[in-house]
Amino acid sequence: MSEILRIEHLTKTYGTKKAVDDLSLSINEGDLFGFIGHNGAGKTTTLRSAVGILDFEQGNIIVDGHSLLDQPLACKQVIAYLPDNPDLYEYLTGIQYLSFIADIFGVGKLEREARIAEYAGRLELTSNLGDLIGSYSHGMKQKLALISAFLHEPRLLVLDEPFVGLDPSAAFHLKEMMKEMCDKGRHLLFHPCAGRSGKAVHPHRNY
């Protein structure tokens, strides 16, 4: 079974407080991991460390066979990360933003058009793609950010609180999209857990 992510003895400290204490885990083909725990348990810190945003004091993170410490670019090429409060370019339209993301990851014209049509349709954002992002509600921005994360079909998708701001219909379709991604052999790590079917792990070993 293919392993996409391995965290080895990760420790991250803020001042004198250990946010993540000697965490080890691995994610294999088709796995869906949901992080649960109280505020301050280290969930977001673990996610940000795993995608190369935060440095850490001890341990190592291996993404698709590459060490994040030694080959960060190779790691980030196979990852899509959606933070809990994504920053979007508000003076672009929705479609301009998605085209920008597609260009970054080298998604071809036909592929991007098909994927944007599919995901925007499922999340009910199609009619708003021509509007400026600055005019979007919080929920609409969250939908756009989700489409951008799925757009290049990453091997590892990392989502931090992806359901915040979504209406019930969009939340349902997102769960279906996440399941389909795992069924295709891709990998997903997210917080919080949206149900009881995923594996739940606690980033802080003492929690």
HUJOVEN-V587877 format. One record per helix or strand of 2 or more residues. SS is the DSSP state (@ for helix, = for strand). FROM is the first residue (numbers start at 1). LEN is the number of residues. If there is no record, write none. Layout:
BEGIN
[[SS;FROM;LEN] [SS;FROM;LEN]]
END
This chain:
BEGIN
[[=;3;12] [=;17;12] [=;32;4] [@;43;8] [=;58;6] [=;66;2] [@;72;5] [=;79;4] [@;94;11] [@;109;14] [@;126;3] [@;133;3] [@;138;14] [=;156;5] [@;168;16] [=;187;5] [=;199;3]]
END
